[in-house]
Amino acid sequence: MGKLYVVPTPIGNLEDMTFRAIRILKEADIILAEDTRTSAHLMKHFEIQTKMHSHHKFNEHKTVEHVASRIKAGETIALISDAGTPAISDPGFLLVRECVKAGIEVECLPGATALIPALVVSGLPNDKFCFEGFLPQKKGRMTRMKELAEEPRTIVFYESPYRVVKTLTQLAEHFGEERQASCSRELSKLHEQTVRGTLKELIAHFTEKEPKGEFVMVVAGKPE
C-alpha cells in the first residue's frame, strides 16, 4: 500500500519551503494540486518534475475514492494547496477522511500556515484560541457573529481584502467597537503588515487605506 502526504507550501516567501517538503514532492508518484497553474511556479523554482493532477473544492468529492484506490494499489501521493497547509480553509479534508476510512497511512508535514504567525504577532492572548476560517458570506453569517460575541478565547478569521471593512464593521456591531483586534496582511511577503487597535480604529484605518492582500483577523475574546 502507498501513502498520502499532506504537504504545506509557502504562503508567500519561497524560503519557507522545507527540505523535506521538496524531497517528498520529488519522490511522490503524483502531486494533487489545488491549481496546477499556480503550483507550476513552485515546481519550477525547486526543480520538481513530478506530474500534477488537479484537486480542488469543485471536484474533490468526486475523486477521493479513485485517489484512495490508487494509494491502496501502491502509489505515493502528495497533496498541496495553492498556499499553506491543505485542509485548513482549503481542499483536503475529504481526501484525508477517505484515506483514514480505507486504512491508508496519512502523514502531514509541518509547515507554513497563515493563522499562527498572525495570532502570535497580534499581541492578544494565544494560550487558548479558536480558528473560524472564513465566516459564512450570507446564510448564517449574523447568527455566527452573535454566537462568537460570547466567545472568551481569542478568535482568528481569514478574510478577503474586498470584505475587510464590511467584516470589521459587522464585528464591531456584535462585539462592541472597543474590542481589541489586529489585522495581518501579506504574511511572509515583502509588504507584510500588521495593524493593531480597537475594531473602531481598524475600521477607520482601512476605510482610509484600501485593504490589499490576503488578511488574517485576530479578535480578542469577550472579557471575563
URCORFEN-V855447 format. One record per residue. RES is the residue in one small letter. SS is DSSP state (2 for helix, 1 for strand, 0 for the rest). OMEGA is omega in radians with two decimals (999 if undefined). Layout:
res = {RES & RES}
ss = {SS & SS}
omega = {OMEGA & OMEGA}
//
This chain:
res = {m & g & k & l & y & v & v & p & t & p & i & g & n & l & e & d & m & t & f & r & a & i & r & i & l & k & e & a & d & i & i & l & a & e & d & t & r & t & s & a & h & l & m & k & h & f & e & i & q & t & k & m & h & s & h & h & k & f & n & e & h & k & t & v & e & h & v & a & s & r & i & k & a & g & e & t & i & a & l & i & s & d & a & g & t & p & a & i & s & d & p & g & f & l & l & v & r & e & c & v & k & a & g & i & e & v & e & c & l & p & g & a & t & a & l & i & p & a & l & v & v & s & g & l & p & n & d & k & f & c & f & e & g & f & l & p & q & k & k & g & r & m & t & r & m & k & e & l & a & e & e & p & r & t & i & v & f & y & e & s & p & y & r & v & v & k & t & l & t & q & l & a & e & h & f & g & e & e & r & q & a & s & c & s & r & e & l & s & k & l & h & e & q & t & v & r & g & t & l & k & e & l & i & a & h & f & t & e & k & e & p & k & g & e & f & v & m & v & v & a & g & k & p & e}
ss = {0 & 0 & 1 & 1 & 1 & 1 & 0 & 0 & 1 & 0 & 0 & 0 & 0 & 2 & 2 & 2 & 0 & 0 & 2 & 2 & 2 & 2 & 2 & 2 & 2 & 2 & 2 & 0 & 0 & 1 & 1 & 1 & 1 & 0 & 0 & 2 & 2 & 2 & 2 & 2 & 2 & 2 & 2 & 2 & 2 & 0 & 0 & 0 & 0 & 0 & 0 & 1 & 1 & 1 & 0 & 0 & 0 & 0 & 0 & 2 & 2 & 2 & 2 & 2 & 2 & 2 & 2 & 2 & 2 & 2 & 2 & 2 & 0 & 0 & 0 & 1 & 1 & 1 & 1 & 1 & 0 & 0 & 0 & 1 & 0 & 0 & 0 & 0 & 0 & 0 & 0 & 0 & 2 & 2 & 2 & 2 & 2 & 2 & 2 & 2 & 2 & 0 & 0 & 0 & 0 & 1 & 1 & 1 & 0 & 0 & 0 & 0 & 0 & 2 & 2 & 2 & 2 & 2 & 2 & 2 & 2 & 0 & 0 & 0 & 0 & 0 & 0 & 0 & 1 & 1 & 1 & 1 & 1 & 0 & 0 & 0 & 0 & 0 & 0 & 0 & 2 & 2 & 2 & 2 & 2 & 2 & 2 & 2 & 0 & 0 & 0 & 0 & 0 & 1 & 1 & 1 & 1 & 1 & 1 & 0 & 2 & 2 & 2 & 2 & 2 & 2 & 2 & 2 & 2 & 2 & 2 & 2 & 2 & 2 & 2 & 0 & 0 & 0 & 0 & 1 & 1 & 1 & 1 & 1 & 1 & 0 & 0 & 0 & 0 & 0 & 0 & 0 & 1 & 1 & 1 & 1 & 1 & 1 & 2 & 2 & 2 & 2 & 2 & 2 & 2 & 2 & 2 & 2 & 0 & 0 & 0 & 0 & 0 & 0 & 1 & 1 & 1 & 1 & 1 & 0 & 0 & 0 & 0 & 0}
omega = {3.10 & -3.04 & 3.04 & 3.02 & 3.02 & -2.95 & 3.07 & 3.05 & -3.06 & 3.09 & 3.12 & -3.08 & -3.09 & 3.11 & 3.13 & 3.06 & -3.12 & 3.09 & -3.11 & 3.13 & 3.12 & -3.13 & -3.12 & -3.13 & 3.11 & -3.07 & -3.09 & 3.07 & -3.12 & 2.98 & 3.03 & -3.06 & 3.12 & 3.07 & -3.06 & 3.13 & 3.10 & -3.09 & 3.13 & 3.12 & 3.12 & -3.13 & -3.13 & -3.09 & -3.09 & 3.07 & 3.10 & -3.03 & 3.13 & -3.13 & 3.12 & 2.99 & -3.13 & 3.12 & -3.05 & -3.01 & -3.10 & 3.13 & -3.03 & -3.07 & -3.12 & -2.96 & -3.00 & -3.13 & 3.13 & 3.13 & 3.13 & -3.14 & 3.10 & 3.11 & 3.12 & 3.13 & 3.03 & -3.11 & 3.00 & -3.07 & 3.10 & 3.14 & 3.07 & 3.00 & -3.13 & -3.14 & 3.10 & -3.06 & 3.11 & 3.12 & 3.05 & -3.02 & 3.10 & 3.09 & 3.09 & -3.08 & -3.08 & 3.14 & 3.11 & 3.13 & -3.14 & -3.14 & 3.11 & 3.13 & -3.10 & 3.12 & -3.14 & 3.12 & 3.11 & 3.10 & 3.10 & 3.10 & 3.02 & 3.14 & -2.97 & 2.95 & -3.00 & -2.97 & -3.07 & 3.08 & -3.14 & 3.12 & -3.09 & -3.08 & -3.12 & -3.06 & 3.12 & -3.11 & -3.12 & 3.06 & 3.03 & 3.12 & 3.03 & -3.11 & -3.10 & -3.06 & 3.11 & 3.03 & 3.04 & -3.10 & -3.10 & -3.05 & 3.08 & -3.08 & -3.11 & 3.11 & -3.13 & 3.12 & 3.10 & 3.12 & -3.09 & 3.10 & 3.14 & -3.10 & -3.11 & -3.13 & 3.02 & -3.05 & -3.13 & 3.12 & 2.88 & 3.11 & 3.04 & 3.12 & -3.10 & -3.12 & -3.05 & -3.08 & 3.12 & -3.11 & 3.10 & 3.14 & 3.12 & 3.08 & 3.13 & 3.13 & -3.07 & -3.06 & -3.00 & -3.01 & 3.13 & 3.13 & -3.14 & -3.12 & 3.01 & 3.08 & 3.09 & 3.13 & 3.08 & -3.11 & 3.14 & -3.13 & -3.07 & -3.07 & 3.10 & -3.10 & 3.01 & 3.11 & -3.09 & 3.10 & 3.04 & 3.08 & 3.11 & -3.14 & 3.13 & 3.08 & 3.14 & -3.11 & -3.05 & 2.97 & 3.14 & -3.10 & -3.05 & 3.13 & 3.10 & -3.14 & 3.12 & -3.01 & 2.91 & 3.11 & 3.09 & -3.05 & 3.13 & 3.07 & 3.13 & 3.13 & -3.12 & 999}
//
